[in-house]
Amino acid sequence: MVPDQGSNLAKAAKSLMLKEPFYGLFLIMMGKTWVKGLGTAGVSKTGIGVDLGIDPEFWANLTPEYRVGILKHEINSKVSLCSNA
């Protein structure tokens, strides 16, 4: 993992939770995993839950605002994934 990526993820998550609590609720329920070589971020269904996988190199190249946008996008994917189950 790239140094401070966990801190960067925590900052983006906190920003999203404070600005838009609806998304924050879903975000805290998701497992989060760094997946080297993924090339992006994405959600996957795991049993009864949903995990968020993020490529650390991909995440490192994003601005703080874009990171929040990526989290919102992936949460929307989670909602869609769960509603189609």
C-alpha positions as CSV (number, residue, x, y, z in Angstrom):
1,M,0.0,0.0,0.0
2,V,1.1,3.5,-0.7
3,P,2.0,5.4,2.5
4,D,-0.9,7.3,4.0
5,Q,-3.5,5.8,1.8
6,G,-5.5,4.6,4.8
7,S,-5.4,8.2,6.1
8,N,-6.5,9.5,2.7
9,L,-9.4,7.1,2.7
10,A,-10.4,8.0,6.2
11,K,-10.3,11.8,5.3
12,A,-12.5,11.2,2.2
13,A,-14.9,9.0,4.2
14,K,-15.2,11.6,7.0
15,S,-15.8,14.4,4.5
16,L,-18.6,12.4,2.8
17,M,-20.2,11.4,6.1
18,L,-20.3,15.0,7.3
19,K,-21.6,16.5,4.0
20,E,-23.9,13.7,3.0
21,P,-24.9,11.4,6.0
22,F,-27.0,9.2,3.7
23,Y,-23.9,8.0,1.9
24,G,-21.9,7.8,5.2
25,L,-24.4,5.3,6.6
26,F,-23.8,2.9,3.7
27,L,-20.0,3.6,3.7
28,I,-19.6,2.5,7.3
29,M,-21.4,-0.8,6.5
30,M,-19.0,-1.7,3.7
31,G,-15.8,-3.6,4.2
32,K,-12.8,-1.8,2.6
33,T,-9.8,-3.6,1.1
34,W,-6.7,-2.3,-0.8
35,V,-6.4,-4.4,-4.0
36,K,-3.1,-3.9,-5.8
37,G,-3.4,-4.3,-9.5
38,L,-7.2,-3.6,-9.6
39,G,-6.6,-0.4,-11.5
40,T,-9.7,1.3,-10.1
41,A,-12.2,1.0,-7.3
42,G,-15.3,-1.3,-7.2
43,V,-17.8,-3.1,-5.0
44,S,-18.4,-6.8,-4.8
45,K,-21.0,-8.8,-3.0
46,T,-19.5,-11.0,-0.3
47,G,-22.0,-13.2,1.5
48,I,-24.6,-10.9,3.0
49,G,-22.3,-7.8,2.8
50,V,-20.6,-5.7,0.2
51,D,-16.9,-4.9,0.1
52,L,-15.2,-1.9,-1.5
53,G,-11.9,-2.7,-3.2
54,I,-9.6,0.1,-4.1
55,D,-6.3,0.0,-6.0
56,P,-3.8,2.0,-3.9
57,E,-2.0,3.4,-7.0
58,F,-5.3,4.5,-8.5
59,W,-6.3,6.1,-5.2
60,A,-3.0,7.9,-4.8
61,N,-3.5,9.8,-8.1
62,L,-6.9,11.2,-7.2
63,T,-7.6,14.7,-5.8
64,P,-9.4,14.8,-2.4
65,E,-12.6,15.9,-4.1
66,Y,-12.4,13.1,-6.7
67,R,-11.9,10.5,-3.9
68,V,-15.2,11.6,-2.3
69,G,-16.9,11.3,-5.7
70,I,-15.5,7.8,-6.2
71,L,-16.9,6.8,-2.8
72,K,-20.3,8.2,-3.7
73,H,-20.2,6.4,-7.0
74,E,-19.3,3.1,-5.4
75,I,-22.0,3.5,-2.7
76,N,-24.5,4.0,-5.5
77,S,-23.2,0.8,-7.0
78,K,-23.7,-1.0,-3.7
79,V,-27.3,0.2,-3.4
80,S,-27.9,-1.0,-6.9
81,L,-26.2,-4.3,-6.2
82,C,-28.2,-5.0,-3.1
83,S,-31.5,-4.0,-4.6
84,N,-31.0,-6.5,-7.5
85,A,-30.1,-9.4,-5.2
